[in-house]
Amino acid sequence: MSKKELLSVEQFTRRLVELCLRSNLSAFPKKELDQHILLKSAVLIIGDHGVLSEKAVTEKLNIWTTEVCQIQGFDRVTLRRYLVDAGYLTRSRDGATYQVAQPDPGAKFFAPEVDRLDILQALADARAEIARRKQEFIDKAKRS
């Protein structure tokens, strides 16, 4: 991908909403870009706070698996392993501490502004919009 093709915040958010709120994922996606969108969203939940304990990372990933994206059979431990394997997190040799990797492996996919995205707020806004549209549809059906 060239710089011109980097996903904007809007494109990233739109695809994240599609993956997490509309697609009912039964497994981790096969498309590389979709994988990176999910992994990047998890790293944004973790935040760049320097060295973190395994417990702190697990707590943040628990937020992701319960509030961001629920994939059947995909838990916070599996997500943490994917993040390390994809290079988004580095782990100490003993596995006791983690750190958000620099440089960011998602930099080749996403515009720099994606790093400032509040994932929880973006999904809350999307959920509200989905609920609004659903209610609008119901109200319209009642009038017909």
ChimeraX attribute file (.defattr): number of C-alpha atoms within 10 A of each C-alpha:
attribute: neighborCount
match mode: 1-to-1
recipient: residues
	/A:1	9
	/A:2	7
	/A:3	11
	/A:4	8
	/A:5	11
	/A:6	17
	/A:7	22
	/A:8	16
	/A:9	17
	/A:10	13
	/A:11	14
	/A:12	23
	/A:13	21
	/A:14	14
	/A:15	18
	/A:16	21
	/A:17	18
	/A:18	14
	/A:19	22
	/A:20	17
	/A:21	17
	/A:22	11
	/A:23	10
	/A:24	13
	/A:25	16
	/A:26	11
	/A:27	11
	/A:28	15
	/A:29	14
	/A:30	8
	/A:31	8
	/A:32	8
	/A:33	16
	/A:34	16
	/A:35	16
	/A:36	19
	/A:37	20
	/A:38	23
	/A:39	23
	/A:40	24
	/A:41	24
	/A:42	25
	/A:43	25
	/A:44	20
	/A:45	20
	/A:46	21
	/A:47	15
	/A:48	14
	/A:49	8
	/A:50	10
	/A:51	15
	/A:52	17
	/A:53	15
	/A:54	16
	/A:55	12
	/A:56	14
	/A:57	22
	/A:58	18
	/A:59	13
	/A:60	17
	/A:61	23
	/A:62	18
	/A:63	16
	/A:64	24
	/A:65	16
	/A:66	12
	/A:67	14
	/A:68	24
	/A:69	21
	/A:70	18
	/A:71	18
	/A:72	11
	/A:73	9
	/A:74	15
	/A:75	16
	/A:76	19
	/A:77	13
	/A:78	11
	/A:79	20
	/A:80	22
	/A:81	13
	/A:82	15
	/A:83	21
	/A:84	17
	/A:85	11
	/A:86	15
	/A:87	18
	/A:88	22
	/A:89	22
	/A:90	18
	/A:91	20
	/A:92	12
	/A:93	8
	/A:94	6
	/A:95	10
	/A:96	11
	/A:97	17
	/A:98	21
	/A:99	22
	/A:100	22
	/A:101	17
	/A:102	12
	/A:103	9
	/A:104	15
	/A:105	16
	/A:106	20
	/A:107	16
	/A:108	14
	/A:109	19
	/A:110	24
	/A:111	18
	/A:112	15
	/A:113	11
	/A:114	21
	/A:115	19
	/A:116	10
	/A:117	17
	/A:118	14
	/A:119	22
	/A:120	16
	/A:121	10
	/A:122	17
	/A:123	20
	/A:124	14
	/A:125	12
	/A:126	17
	/A:127	14
	/A:128	12
	/A:129	12
	/A:130	14
	/A:131	12
	/A:132	12
	/A:133	12
	/A:134	12
	/A:135	12
	/A:136	12
	/A:137	11
	/A:138	11
	/A:139	11
	/A:140	10
	/A:141	9
	/A:142	8
	/A:143	6
	/A:144	5
